[in-house]
């Protein structure tokens, strides 16, 4: 049995789009599930679209996500070079294009832009150019004469006008297209660079790729690939087309969505492992209803035959939920590396940020959620005394004033300022007054935080902000409540 070989072949045009990340992930999982080889190839033949530093982004993303290539530009194997521009310089594409010309499966085309424009026509409201095979009929002498004269040319595939070409996809089944609809596509452009389709076929064959993973937007070009494989007499690899990814409004995921790339998501406070886990489920379903997977578990479970044909909706709320689950399960040291810098954006005071981080760990979905939760540690917000009203504990602003006034001297005399001892003070007051602990704790929570919802209890907050600040905030609460009477 042939060993499985897959490849991720991105163009270096910027940040890694979620769709590209899924392609890389699925190619990795297919290879690793079968104990095969995962390869990286850089497709930089479209020099005008290349973005400086984009190759570094690709390498950095693969490293962060754990999708480490077995072969590639930085891990050379036996089928390099692994960068298409270097393969152009090595003459690989020109050699195979010339081979097809010699077989009659391709031909030189010297048509000018003006002549090609004259062939444009409207088909279903689209302006397209269907080439008329004009240069196919040039004699060998005419071709040589033009080559010697240095007239610019492209090399086109010679597709028959009759019959049909079919394509078998493991997800979408058989796709059949009349040859009359297949244009004589360009294989080598006038600048000597190969077209995307031609370079893909040549490289995939020479590199021994057994499974090609790509988006279903390429389904329409799949028959063209088969024509090329037939022209060369090569075996066609298994094609795995992934479903479209849309946003919540079912529009194609675009850069305007704000979460279209891996780096966008990391910048927004998502955890790498959660992103990979979620992206794996955009078009693939495990055999059970399980949703949380490590990369190693995905390798074990992934079967591309369980992929869907239907578009996958990128639900940012679902990703946030999943991210929150990953944050909850993080060991504290790993979590603190991300949480503490986030806390420090809001809290500059010399407080115990480890304790603050522990308070919010199970309450956040993404790290920027921390900002709103911890701002009161830095400074007591201006709040309305209506917050002192609590139906559950039957607390009113008037009763809250009595609680804070009665507690203040007890807290002022408290020597040990720790959560447990402070709770005992509040408990002692409650027992003395014959009220439930919640009746006492609620006014204190409002006074020391200015919020009805906090990441920790009143006494935990008081321990972190310290005695002096706690008492100052309680006195401010008393002042607010007194003024309102």
Phi, psi and omega in degrees: 000135182292135178291135181291131176228123177239166179218150167249123188232072182280157169265137184280077186242013178139207180296156183277111179298151180304321178297320178292321178298318178296319177301313179298316182296312181296320177297319178297313184294320179299316181294310186289328177299328181257010181069029184263200186245134177250127188238148174250128175231131180265120183258090186246034181283339176269082188297331182292330183269352184294135180251131181298133179088355184292327178296322177297321178298316179300310181297319181294320180294315179297322180292315181297322184275351180084008180271068187279122180292145173280331177223153179165187181305324181264355178227066187301138173246213185265358187241024180286180358295159183255012176239126189297324179298327177288329177288329174298312181298329179282355176077017185295311185289321178299321180298314183284331174293318179296324177300317179291324177298314181296331179276351184083009180269356178208165183206157176285139177233121184253011185299140179281166178299322181297318180292319179297321178297327181291344180269358182291144180213164180265124176231115182053041177081001180252140178274109182232161178243119176253114184289143187261015178063024183306312185281350177298332186267006176291143178283165179300323180293317180296320180297313181297322180298316180291321177297316180296329182279355178074024178289131181301145180212164168236165173248126182250150173283141179264097181262130179296148180279338184261163175079189181227160173237132180244164184217133179255120177248138184293341179256315188263356177080209185276129177240124184238134183227134174297137181299334180298338180270353180265113180289156173287083189292151179287134177259314178239125182281171184293341178272003179089353179274147179284157171284163181306310185297316183293313181299321179300311183297312181298312183294316181300321179291310184294333181267002174071029181291127181261331181228123179255119180255127179202169182288155183286356173293345178266002180303320184295335180268357183301316179301328178298323179296317179300321178300320180292315179299319178295319180299322179278339185079030182259156176285136181279130178288171174282127179258133179237104181266126182272145180293158178299146173255126179242167173275186184295338178268010178067028171262152180303133182300124183232171180299334181290344183291339179086349177224037186275344182238160179302315182292326173305312185294318178295319178299331182273006173095016177275155181268136183307313183297325179290320179298313180298315179303313183292316181298326178300329183271002177275075179120352179230141178234135174290169182290339175246191183267013182297147182235335183261120181223138166281167179299320180297321179290325176296318178303317182291321188270337194291124174228110187295344177293345179268013177285154182262154172273335186286149177303145179260129181270124176277100183263104186295330179292321178295319178296321179298317178301312181297320179297320177300322178295321178293320179297317179302322185273356179294145169290153192298322183298315179296317179297316184297330179301326178267323188287317186295315175302325178292318178298319183293344175291335184248323185250108180261345180295155179281076178248169180282092185290336176296319179292321178297316179300318180296325181297322188264354188306316183269004186249354184251155174254323172227157188298325177296345174302336182300323188308308184289333184283333190246002183302327183292341176294325180286314184206137178292122180287157174287124184229160180269143183291351177297340177297337181287350178280126178217112185293321182303313183264004178056043179259140175236166175304321180296314179292326178298321179300319179295320179297309184295321180294320181287327181282329188308308180296327178296319180286324179299327182270358182288126182272316183265115186258072179230160185309307185298314182291325178293323178296323179297324177297313180294323179294317179300317179297317182298317181294321180295322182271351180071036179238163178286155183303321181300327178298323181277319185292323185302308180300324180293317178303313181297316183296318186273346182239333185071017183224149177273338178239122181229158181285356180204171180287168184303314184287331175294319178296316181298322178299317184289316184279346175090166187294311185299313181291321179299313181294322179298320181288323177294319177297323178294322176298316178299317180299313181302313184292323179293315180299330184281349183278000000 
